Amino acid sequence: MPIKNKNGNIRCKWCRFVREDPTMKCDNQSVYECGNPESEYYKSLLNVDTQGNVLKYITWSGCKFGQRRVF
């Protein structure tokens, strides 16, 4: 999967603002949220679908405020 989406934005999967949500734990699986207050996705759960199921991976496409994580 490419690091950037078709608009040139960093995908949430590779963004440095993604953090584990300490208030959410589902079946021993971590839930991740956006931690960037400038983003329209701020505090959105990035690996939970619209039915509330926790996904294994972050699937969101990203926003214009994303910054790449340094490994």
PyMOL CGO cylinders between C-alpha atoms (Angstrom):
from pymol import cmd
from pymol.cgo import CYLINDER

trace = [
    CYLINDER, 0.00, 0.00, 0.00, 1.40, 3.43, -0.86, 0.3, 1, 1, 1, 1, 1, 1,
    CYLINDER, 1.40, 3.43, -0.86, 2.12, 5.89, 1.95, 0.3, 1, 1, 1, 1, 1, 1,
    CYLINDER, 2.12, 5.89, 1.95, 0.14, 8.69, 0.27, 0.3, 1, 1, 1, 1, 1, 1,
    CYLINDER, 0.14, 8.69, 0.27, -3.40, 8.63, -1.08, 0.3, 1, 1, 1, 1, 1, 1,
    CYLINDER, -3.40, 8.63, -1.08, -4.46, 9.85, -4.53, 0.3, 1, 1, 1, 1, 1, 1,
    CYLINDER, -4.46, 9.85, -4.53, -4.68, 13.46, -3.25, 0.3, 1, 1, 1, 1, 1, 1,
    CYLINDER, -4.68, 13.46, -3.25, -1.09, 13.36, -1.99, 0.3, 1, 1, 1, 1, 1, 1,
    CYLINDER, -1.09, 13.36, -1.99, -2.09, 13.18, 1.69, 0.3, 1, 1, 1, 1, 1, 1,
    CYLINDER, -2.09, 13.18, 1.69, -0.37, 10.86, 4.16, 0.3, 1, 1, 1, 1, 1, 1,
    CYLINDER, -0.37, 10.86, 4.16, -2.59, 7.86, 4.93, 0.3, 1, 1, 1, 1, 1, 1,
    CYLINDER, -2.59, 7.86, 4.93, -3.69, 7.52, 8.55, 0.3, 1, 1, 1, 1, 1, 1,
    CYLINDER, -3.69, 7.52, 8.55, -1.81, 4.22, 8.78, 0.3, 1, 1, 1, 1, 1, 1,
    CYLINDER, -1.81, 4.22, 8.78, 1.51, 6.08, 8.36, 0.3, 1, 1, 1, 1, 1, 1,
    CYLINDER, 1.51, 6.08, 8.36, 0.64, 9.29, 10.26, 0.3, 1, 1, 1, 1, 1, 1,
    CYLINDER, 0.64, 9.29, 10.26, 2.49, 10.34, 13.42, 0.3, 1, 1, 1, 1, 1, 1,
    CYLINDER, 2.49, 10.34, 13.42, -0.72, 11.62, 15.06, 0.3, 1, 1, 1, 1, 1, 1,
    CYLINDER, -0.72, 11.62, 15.06, -2.35, 8.18, 15.31, 0.3, 1, 1, 1, 1, 1, 1,
    CYLINDER, -2.35, 8.18, 15.31, -2.48, 6.98, 18.89, 0.3, 1, 1, 1, 1, 1, 1,
    CYLINDER, -2.48, 6.98, 18.89, -4.02, 4.16, 20.86, 0.3, 1, 1, 1, 1, 1, 1,
    CYLINDER, -4.02, 4.16, 20.86, -7.29, 5.09, 22.52, 0.3, 1, 1, 1, 1, 1, 1,
    CYLINDER, -7.29, 5.09, 22.52, -6.85, 4.14, 26.20, 0.3, 1, 1, 1, 1, 1, 1,
    CYLINDER, -6.85, 4.14, 26.20, -10.60, 4.13, 26.87, 0.3, 1, 1, 1, 1, 1, 1,
    CYLINDER, -10.60, 4.13, 26.87, -11.37, 1.50, 24.22, 0.3, 1, 1, 1, 1, 1, 1,
    CYLINDER, -11.37, 1.50, 24.22, -10.35, -2.16, 24.26, 0.3, 1, 1, 1, 1, 1, 1,
    CYLINDER, -10.35, -2.16, 24.26, -12.27, -4.70, 22.25, 0.3, 1, 1, 1, 1, 1, 1,
    CYLINDER, -12.27, -4.70, 22.25, -11.48, -8.40, 22.65, 0.3, 1, 1, 1, 1, 1, 1,
    CYLINDER, -11.48, -8.40, 22.65, -7.85, -7.67, 23.58, 0.3, 1, 1, 1, 1, 1, 1,
    CYLINDER, -7.85, -7.67, 23.58, -7.46, -5.63, 20.38, 0.3, 1, 1, 1, 1, 1, 1,
    CYLINDER, -7.46, -5.63, 20.38, -6.25, -2.03, 20.35, 0.3, 1, 1, 1, 1, 1, 1,
    CYLINDER, -6.25, -2.03, 20.35, -8.39, 0.77, 18.99, 0.3, 1, 1, 1, 1, 1, 1,
    CYLINDER, -8.39, 0.77, 18.99, -6.63, 3.76, 17.38, 0.3, 1, 1, 1, 1, 1, 1,
    CYLINDER, -6.63, 3.76, 17.38, -7.75, 7.36, 17.10, 0.3, 1, 1, 1, 1, 1, 1,
    CYLINDER, -7.75, 7.36, 17.10, -6.56, 10.53, 15.38, 0.3, 1, 1, 1, 1, 1, 1,
    CYLINDER, -6.56, 10.53, 15.38, -4.70, 12.81, 17.78, 0.3, 1, 1, 1, 1, 1, 1,
    CYLINDER, -4.70, 12.81, 17.78, -4.31, 15.87, 15.54, 0.3, 1, 1, 1, 1, 1, 1,
    CYLINDER, -4.31, 15.87, 15.54, -6.61, 18.71, 16.71, 0.3, 1, 1, 1, 1, 1, 1,
    CYLINDER, -6.61, 18.71, 16.71, -6.32, 20.41, 13.29, 0.3, 1, 1, 1, 1, 1, 1,
    CYLINDER, -6.32, 20.41, 13.29, -7.70, 17.39, 11.44, 0.3, 1, 1, 1, 1, 1, 1,
    CYLINDER, -7.70, 17.39, 11.44, -11.35, 16.83, 10.58, 0.3, 1, 1, 1, 1, 1, 1,
    CYLINDER, -11.35, 16.83, 10.58, -10.77, 13.27, 11.85, 0.3, 1, 1, 1, 1, 1, 1,
    CYLINDER, -10.77, 13.27, 11.85, -9.67, 14.39, 15.36, 0.3, 1, 1, 1, 1, 1, 1,
    CYLINDER, -9.67, 14.39, 15.36, -10.66, 11.75, 17.95, 0.3, 1, 1, 1, 1, 1, 1,
    CYLINDER, -10.66, 11.75, 17.95, -12.19, 9.55, 15.24, 0.3, 1, 1, 1, 1, 1, 1,
    CYLINDER, -12.19, 9.55, 15.24, -11.65, 5.82, 15.67, 0.3, 1, 1, 1, 1, 1, 1,
    CYLINDER, -11.65, 5.82, 15.67, -9.52, 4.79, 12.71, 0.3, 1, 1, 1, 1, 1, 1,
    CYLINDER, -9.52, 4.79, 12.71, -9.86, 1.01, 12.85, 0.3, 1, 1, 1, 1, 1, 1,
    CYLINDER, -9.86, 1.01, 12.85, -13.56, 0.72, 13.66, 0.3, 1, 1, 1, 1, 1, 1,
    CYLINDER, -13.56, 0.72, 13.66, -16.13, 0.37, 10.87, 0.3, 1, 1, 1, 1, 1, 1,
    CYLINDER, -16.13, 0.37, 10.87, -19.58, 1.97, 10.72, 0.3, 1, 1, 1, 1, 1, 1,
    CYLINDER, -19.58, 1.97, 10.72, -21.18, -1.08, 12.39, 0.3, 1, 1, 1, 1, 1, 1,
    CYLINDER, -21.18, -1.08, 12.39, -18.81, -0.82, 15.37, 0.3, 1, 1, 1, 1, 1, 1,
    CYLINDER, -18.81, -0.82, 15.37, -16.60, -3.78, 14.46, 0.3, 1, 1, 1, 1, 1, 1,
    CYLINDER, -16.60, -3.78, 14.46, -12.92, -3.42, 15.30, 0.3, 1, 1, 1, 1, 1, 1,
    CYLINDER, -12.92, -3.42, 15.30, -10.72, -3.98, 12.25, 0.3, 1, 1, 1, 1, 1, 1,
    CYLINDER, -10.72, -3.98, 12.25, -7.18, -5.39, 12.34, 0.3, 1, 1, 1, 1, 1, 1,
    CYLINDER, -7.18, -5.39, 12.34, -5.76, -2.46, 10.37, 0.3, 1, 1, 1, 1, 1, 1,
    CYLINDER, -5.76, -2.46, 10.37, -6.24, 1.29, 10.05, 0.3, 1, 1, 1, 1, 1, 1,
    CYLINDER, -6.24, 1.29, 10.05, -8.05, 1.81, 6.76, 0.3, 1, 1, 1, 1, 1, 1,
    CYLINDER, -8.05, 1.81, 6.76, -8.72, 5.55, 6.65, 0.3, 1, 1, 1, 1, 1, 1,
    CYLINDER, -8.72, 5.55, 6.65, -7.29, 7.45, 3.70, 0.3, 1, 1, 1, 1, 1, 1,
    CYLINDER, -7.29, 7.45, 3.70, -5.87, 10.45, 5.59, 0.3, 1, 1, 1, 1, 1, 1,
    CYLINDER, -5.87, 10.45, 5.59, -6.26, 14.22, 5.63, 0.3, 1, 1, 1, 1, 1, 1,
    CYLINDER, -6.26, 14.22, 5.63, -4.22, 17.24, 4.53, 0.3, 1, 1, 1, 1, 1, 1,
    CYLINDER, -4.22, 17.24, 4.53, -2.81, 17.71, 8.05, 0.3, 1, 1, 1, 1, 1, 1,
    CYLINDER, -2.81, 17.71, 8.05, -1.17, 14.28, 8.25, 0.3, 1, 1, 1, 1, 1, 1,
    CYLINDER, -1.17, 14.28, 8.25, 2.57, 13.99, 8.86, 0.3, 1, 1, 1, 1, 1, 1,
    CYLINDER, 2.57, 13.99, 8.86, 4.64, 10.92, 8.19, 0.3, 1, 1, 1, 1, 1, 1,
    CYLINDER, 4.64, 10.92, 8.19, 5.85, 8.90, 11.17, 0.3, 1, 1, 1, 1, 1, 1,
    CYLINDER, 5.85, 8.90, 11.17, 9.61, 8.63, 11.61, 0.3, 1, 1, 1, 1, 1, 1,
    CYLINDER, 9.61, 8.63, 11.61, 10.71, 5.08, 12.28, 0.3, 1, 1, 1, 1, 1, 1,
]
cmd.load_cgo(trace, "trace")
